[in-house]
Amino acid sequence: MSQANAGPAAARNTGISATTGPFVSFLDADDLWLPTYLAQMGRALTSSPEAAVAFTDAWVWDENVGRFGRRKIMAMVDPPEVVPRDSIELFRELVARNFFYVSTTVRRSVLEHVGGFDETVRGSEDWELWLRIASSGYPAVRAAPVLAVYRVQAGSISSDRSAMHEAMIQTLRKAATYSSEAVVHERKVDAQGRAYATGKRKNAVARVWIKPGSGKIVVNTKTIEVFFARPVLRMLINQPLVAANRATQYDIVCTVSGGGLSGQAGAVRHGLAKALTYFEPDLRGALKRGGFLTRDSRVVERKKYGRAKARRSFQFSKR
């Protein structure tokens, strides 16, 4: 397949139109794939069906000096420690810096939905596409730690700083129009005017309902002071309300089962934070920054065969 030189975006769109598989991987001239790249990228997208893009880190190979750099590419770009699962947060992080720096894999259905690469953008057409995908409501997933090599070459397109800066400015101007079209979280309340959410921690599961009130909290038909007698557990549950400055504005009813009191308190806190975002979507940013919307997945390490506990061995006896 051949065509007149219309730029990288047009060439990529032509390549996309010729594909038939569910995923499309891009390999730029300055990138190299490690042997397991395709398998790991496909596995990442298959295990995260809501994600549209899979990306990875890369070792830096400087051809000017003929050796690997001491740092990986992500250390230069400084991505967020945790990839946002929310498309709006992902959009904001991508506006700050493009951390999908090397070869990526994208669902072909998503590329068709957003219209592929913008052929009017030269130099940062990939960044513009990632911003458009995030603004359309699609999250991303990070694959295995390092699956590619990024080659620093003299005379590459990215080495022309002036042209790259102009392309970045053009992309940010386009992103300003996308931000107004980004997905907006809607208010979710039932016929009784309540917001409902489920929270989890360890083996505990909590079902939480909130509605405007005076700050009364009932857990399994008991007041919070009776059910959670330890002050530290009540403080844990109230953290989302304090962070959102809503300490006495909602009545909360919840049922919780499984696990111990500590796990149940964590489950109630998780469910309460989610219910607050459903009742007032504007609180999502403050609660997300506090880490209240992310489930704490830590659990007790299981006992191992031949050991007294998870790691403790039996007392040694020579005879």
C-alpha positions, 0 to 999 in steps of 0.5 A: 500500500502506498500514498502521497506523503501527507504526514504521519497522521494520514499514514497511520489512518491508512494503516488503521483502515487496513487492519482487521483485528480488535487491537491496533499497535503503533511502532514508531521509527524510534521505538523497539518492541521487546519480545513479549510486547504484543502478548502483554499489551493484548492481555492488558486490554483483554483483562480491562475491557473498559480501557481503550489504550494500553501503554508501557514504559521503555528503556532509553537507548541513546544512539549518539553515545551508543549506550542505554540511559540510566533512566527509563522514559517514564522517569523523564516524563513523570507520569502519575503514580497510579493511572486514573481509571476515570476518563476525566482525571486521565484527560487532566493528567494527559493535558499536563504531560503526554505519558503515553510516550512510546508504542501504544496499543488501542482498540480499533473500535475506539479509533473508529469511534473517535475518527482516528488521527487528526491529519491537520496536526503535525508533530504531536498527532498521537498526543492529540488522539490520546486527549480526544479518546480520554475526552470521549469517556475512555480510560487507559491501562498500564501494561507490564513495567517495561516492554519497549525501547525508545531510541534517541536519534539525531535528526528525528522529528522529536529533536526539532524543538521549535516544531515540537513546541508549535505542535504542542501549542496547537494540540493544547488549543484543540484540547481546550475545546475537548475539555468542554465536551468531556464526560460529566458525571451525573447525579444519581438519586432514587425516588426517595431522594437518596444516593446509594453505593456499595463499599468494600474492604478486606472481606467486608461489604457495606451498602450505604444510602445517604440523604440530606439530614442532620448528620445521623449515622445508622449501621445495621439498625444501630447508631454508629456510637453503638456499632463502632464503639472505638472512636478511631473507627468512627473517625475513619468513617467520617473522613470523607464527610470532613474532606468534603465539608459535609460533616452534618449535612447528610443522614446515613443508613448502611448495612455491613456484613463480613470481616471484622470491625476494622474491615467493616469501617473501611467498607462503610467509608468506601461506600460513603465516599462513593455515595457522596459523589453520586449525590454531589458529583462536584465532590469527586475531585476532593474525595479522589485526591484524598484516596477515598474512592479507591478500594483498599485491596490489602488483605492478610497474606494467606498461610503457606503449606509447611509454615506456621503462618504466612511466613513464620516457620515452625521452631527448628528442632535438630532431633 
